Amino acid sequence: MIVQRGYRPPPSFHQDRLRQAPPGYLFDVVTRGLGAMPGYSEQVPPTDRWAIIAYLRVLQLSQDARTGDVPSEELERLEALPQ
């Protein structure tokens, strides 16, 4: 919807530049904004902003996850689930 109103599409969070960005940089962007993106310091409390950054990191990691990354006890539990 935002792109339809003339804004540029946001970058993919899966590009190396954003994968390697320190969490504080991402927090600052959410807080103060960047380019056409406004800051969200008034709408999103700091603890929620950190939670958003943590969730983003989990999504980034999930894109390249391998079976070997899963702890063995958790892998056994998953394999026991019905298909």
Backbone as JSON Lines, residues from 0, in Angstrom:
{"i":0,"aa":"M","n":[0.82,-1.19,0.0],"ca":[0.0,0.0,0.0],"c":[0.87,1.26,0.0]}
{"i":1,"aa":"I","n":[1.89,1.28,0.81],"ca":[2.75,2.46,0.9],"c":[3.43,2.73,-0.45]}
{"i":2,"aa":"V","n":[3.88,1.68,-1.1],"ca":[4.55,1.84,-2.4],"c":[3.57,2.41,-3.42]}
{"i":3,"aa":"Q","n":[2.31,2.02,-3.34],"ca":[1.3,2.54,-4.26],"c":[1.07,4.03,-4.07]}
{"i":4,"aa":"R","n":[1.45,4.54,-2.92],"ca":[1.28,5.97,-2.66],"c":[2.54,6.78,-2.97]}
{"i":5,"aa":"G","n":[3.51,6.15,-3.64],"ca":[4.67,6.89,-4.1],"c":[5.94,6.67,-3.3]}
{"i":6,"aa":"Y","n":[5.88,5.92,-2.21],"ca":[7.1,5.65,-1.44],"c":[7.92,4.56,-2.13]}
{"i":7,"aa":"R","n":[9.21,4.62,-1.93],"ca":[10.07,3.55,-2.43],"c":[9.84,2.3,-1.61]}
{"i":8,"aa":"P","n":[9.97,1.12,-2.24],"ca":[9.85,-0.11,-1.44],"c":[11.01,-0.22,-0.45]}
{"i":9,"aa":"P","n":[10.77,-0.78,0.72],"ca":[11.86,-0.92,1.7],"c":[12.85,-1.98,1.22]}
{"i":10,"aa":"P","n":[14.1,-1.91,1.7],"ca":[15.07,-2.93,1.32],"c":[14.75,-4.26,1.99]}
{"i":11,"aa":"S","n":[15.24,-5.31,1.42],"ca":[15.08,-6.63,2.04],"c":[15.97,-6.7,3.28]}
{"i":12,"aa":"F","n":[15.44,-7.23,4.35],"ca":[16.24,-7.4,5.56],"c":[17.2,-8.57,5.45]}
{"i":13,"aa":"H","n":[17.16,-9.26,4.3],"ca":[18.02,-10.42,4.1],"c":[19.28,-10.09,3.31]}
{"i":14,"aa":"Q","n":[19.49,-8.82,3.01],"ca":[20.74,-8.46,2.34],"c":[21.86,-8.36,3.38]}
{"i":15,"aa":"D","n":[23.08,-8.65,2.94],"ca":[24.22,-8.71,3.86],"c":[24.4,-7.42,4.66]}
{"i":16,"aa":"R","n":[24.19,-6.27,4.04],"ca":[24.39,-5.0,4.74],"c":[23.5,-4.92,5.99]}
{"i":17,"aa":"L","n":[22.27,-5.38,5.89],"ca":[21.38,-5.32,7.04],"c":[21.55,-6.51,7.97]}
{"i":18,"aa":"R","n":[22.01,-7.62,7.45],"ca":[22.32,-8.76,8.33],"c":[23.5,-8.42,9.25]}
{"i":19,"aa":"Q","n":[24.43,-7.64,8.74],"ca":[25.64,-7.32,9.5],"c":[25.51,-6.02,10.31]}
{"i":20,"aa":"A","n":[24.43,-5.31,10.13],"ca":[24.24,-4.05,10.86],"c":[24.09,-4.35,12.35]}
{"i":21,"aa":"P","n":[24.73,-3.54,13.2],"ca":[24.58,-3.75,14.65],"c":[23.12,-3.52,15.07]}
{"i":22,"aa":"P","n":[22.67,-4.21,16.1],"ca":[21.29,-4.01,16.57],"c":[21.0,-2.56,16.92]}
{"i":23,"aa":"G","n":[21.98,-1.85,17.45],"ca":[21.78,-0.45,17.81],"c":[21.46,0.42,16.6]}
{"i":24,"aa":"Y","n":[22.04,0.1,15.45],"ca":[21.75,0.84,14.22],"c":[20.27,0.64,13.85]}
{"i":25,"aa":"L","n":[19.81,-0.59,13.88],"ca":[18.42,-0.87,13.53],"c":[17.47,-0.19,14.53]}
{"i":26,"aa":"F","n":[17.83,-0.22,15.8],"ca":[17.02,0.45,16.82],"c":[16.95,1.94,16.53]}
{"i":27,"aa":"D","n":[18.07,2.53,16.16],"ca":[18.11,3.96,15.85],"c":[17.23,4.29,14.65]}
{"i":28,"aa":"V","n":[17.25,3.44,13.64],"ca":[16.41,3.67,12.45],"c":[14.94,3.6,12.82]}
{"i":29,"aa":"V","n":[14.55,2.63,13.63],"ca":[13.16,2.53,14.05],"c":[12.79,3.75,14.91]}
{"i":30,"aa":"T","n":[13.71,4.19,15.73],"ca":[13.45,5.31,16.63],"c":[13.36,6.64,15.89]}
{"i":31,"aa":"R","n":[14.36,6.93,15.06],"ca":[14.46,8.24,14.41],"c":[13.98,8.27,12.97]}
{"i":32,"aa":"G","n":[13.87,7.1,12.35],"ca":[13.49,7.06,10.94],"c":[14.73,7.15,10.06]}
{"i":33,"aa":"L","n":[14.52,6.96,8.78],"ca":[15.61,7.04,7.81],"c":[15.0,7.29,6.44]}
{"i":34,"aa":"G","n":[15.51,8.28,5.73],"ca":[14.96,8.61,4.42],"c":[13.5,9.01,4.54]}
{"i":35,"aa":"A","n":[12.65,8.35,3.77],"ca":[11.22,8.67,3.8],"c":[10.5,8.01,4.98]}
{"i":36,"aa":"M","n":[11.16,7.06,5.66],"ca":[10.51,6.38,6.78],"c":[10.54,7.27,8.01]}
{"i":37,"aa":"P","n":[9.38,7.52,8.61],"ca":[9.37,8.33,9.83],"c":[9.88,7.53,11.02]}
{"i":38,"aa":"G","n":[10.25,8.22,12.07],"ca":[10.62,7.56,13.32],"c":[9.37,7.12,14.06]}
{"i":39,"aa":"Y","n":[9.53,6.11,14.88],"ca":[8.4,5.56,15.62],"c":[8.59,5.67,17.13]}
{"i":40,"aa":"S","n":[9.39,6.61,17.58],"ca":[9.66,6.74,19.01],"c":[8.4,7.08,19.81]}
{"i":41,"aa":"E","n":[7.49,7.82,19.22],"ca":[6.25,8.19,19.93],"c":[5.24,7.05,19.96]}
{"i":42,"aa":"Q","n":[5.24,6.21,18.94],"ca":[4.23,5.16,18.84],"c":[4.67,3.84,19.46]}
{"i":43,"aa":"V","n":[5.99,3.56,19.46],"ca":[6.47,2.25,19.9],"c":[7.44,2.44,21.07]}
{"i":44,"aa":"P","n":[7.11,1.9,22.25],"ca":[8.0,2.04,23.41],"c":[9.35,1.35,23.16]}
{"i":45,"aa":"P","n":[10.41,1.8,23.84],"ca":[11.75,1.23,23.62],"c":[11.81,-0.29,23.77]}
{"i":46,"aa":"T","n":[11.13,-0.85,24.77],"ca":[11.18,-2.31,24.95],"c":[10.58,-3.03,23.74]}
{"i":47,"aa":"D","n":[9.53,-2.47,23.17],"ca":[8.92,-3.07,21.99],"c":[9.82,-2.9,20.77]}
{"i":48,"aa":"R","n":[10.53,-1.78,20.68],"ca":[11.47,-1.59,19.56],"c":[12.57,-2.63,19.62]}
{"i":49,"aa":"W","n":[13.08,-2.92,20.81],"ca":[14.11,-3.96,20.95],"c":[13.53,-5.32,20.6]}
{"i":50,"aa":"A","n":[12.28,-5.56,20.98],"ca":[11.64,-6.84,20.63],"c":[11.49,-6.97,19.12]}
{"i":51,"aa":"I","n":[11.18,-5.88,18.44],"ca":[11.08,-5.9,16.98],"c":[12.43,-6.24,16.36]}
{"i":52,"aa":"I","n":[13.51,-5.66,16.88],"ca":[14.86,-5.94,16.36],"c":[15.2,-7.41,16.6]}
{"i":53,"aa":"A","n":[14.87,-7.94,17.77],"ca":[15.14,-9.36,18.06],"c":[14.36,-10.26,17.11]}
{"i":54,"aa":"Y","n":[13.11,-9.93,16.85],"ca":[12.29,-10.72,15.93],"c":[12.87,-10.66,14.52]}
{"i":55,"aa":"L","n":[13.31,-9.49,14.11],"ca":[13.94,-9.34,12.79],"c":[15.17,-10.24,12.68]}
{"i":56,"aa":"R","n":[15.99,-10.28,13.72],"ca":[17.18,-11.13,13.7],"c":[16.8,-12.61,13.58]}
{"i":57,"aa":"V","n":[15.75,-13.02,14.27],"ca":[15.29,-14.42,14.18],"c":[14.84,-14.72,12.75]}
{"i":58,"aa":"L","n":[14.11,-13.81,12.14],"ca":[13.69,-14.01,10.75],"c":[14.89,-14.1,9.82]}
{"i":59,"aa":"Q","n":[15.89,-13.25,10.05],"ca":[17.11,-13.3,9.23],"c":[17.79,-14.65,9.37]}
{"i":60,"aa":"L","n":[17.93,-15.12,10.6],"ca":[18.59,-16.41,10.83],"c":[17.81,-17.56,10.23]}
{"i":61,"aa":"S","n":[16.49,-17.47,10.26],"ca":[15.67,-18.57,9.77],"c":[15.82,-18.81,8.28]}
{"i":62,"aa":"Q","n":[16.23,-17.82,7.54],"ca":[16.35,-17.97,6.09],"c":[17.47,-18.92,5.68]}
{"i":63,"aa":"D","n":[18.49,-19.04,6.5],"ca":[19.62,-19.91,6.18],"c":[19.79,-21.04,7.19]}
{"i":64,"aa":"A","n":[18.74,-21.33,7.94],"ca":[18.84,-22.36,8.98],"c":[18.98,-23.75,8.35]}
{"i":65,"aa":"R","n":[19.76,-24.56,9.01],"ca":[19.95,-25.96,8.6],"c":[19.5,-26.87,9.73]}
{"i":66,"aa":"T","n":[19.27,-28.1,9.41],"ca":[18.86,-29.06,10.44],"c":[19.9,-29.13,11.55]}
{"i":67,"aa":"G","n":[21.17,-29.01,11.21],"ca":[22.23,-29.07,12.19],"c":[22.22,-27.92,13.19]}
{"i":68,"aa":"D","n":[21.48,-26.85,12.87],"ca":[21.37,-25.7,13.77],"c":[20.37,-25.93,14.9]}
{"i":69,"aa":"V","n":[19.53,-26.95,14.75],"ca":[18.49,-27.24,15.74],"c":[19.09,-28.14,16.82]}
{"i":70,"aa":"P","n":[18.91,-27.79,18.1],"ca":[19.4,-28.65,19.18],"c":[18.83,-30.06,19.04]}
{"i":71,"aa":"S","n":[19.64,-31.06,19.37],"ca":[19.25,-32.46,19.13],"c":[17.94,-32.84,19.82]}
{"i":72,"aa":"E","n":[17.73,-32.4,21.08],"ca":[16.48,-32.77,21.77],"c":[15.27,-32.13,21.08]}
{"i":73,"aa":"E","n":[15.43,-30.95,20.55],"ca":[14.33,-30.3,19.84],"c":[14.09,-30.97,18.49]}
{"i":74,"aa":"L","n":[15.15,-31.38,17.84],"ca":[15.03,-32.08,16.56],"c":[14.29,-33.41,16.74]}
{"i":75,"aa":"E","n":[14.6,-34.12,17.8],"ca":[13.91,-35.39,18.09],"c":[12.42,-35.15,18.32]}
{"i":76,"aa":"R","n":[12.1,-34.09,19.04],"ca":[10.69,-33.76,19.29],"c":[9.98,-33.44,17.98]}
{"i":77,"aa":"L","n":[10.63,-32.69,17.11],"ca":[10.01,-32.33,15.83],"c":[9.83,-33.55,14.93]}
{"i":78,"aa":"E","n":[10.82,-34.43,14.94],"ca":[10.73,-35.63,14.1],"c":[9.65,-36.59,14.59]}
{"i":79,"aa":"A","n":[9.29,-36.51,15.86],"ca":[8.25,-37.38,16.42],"c":[6.85,-36.89,16.09]}
{"i":80,"aa":"L","n":[6.72,-35.67,15.6],"ca":[5.4,-35.14,15.27],"c":[4.83,-35.86,14.06]}
{"i":81,"aa":"P","n":[3.51,-36.03,14.0],"ca":[2.9,-36.67,12.84],"c":[3.12,-35.82,11.59]}
{"i":82,"aa":"Q","n":[3.32,-36.47,10.49],"ca":[3.55,-35.75,9.22],"c":[2.3,-35.22,8.68]}
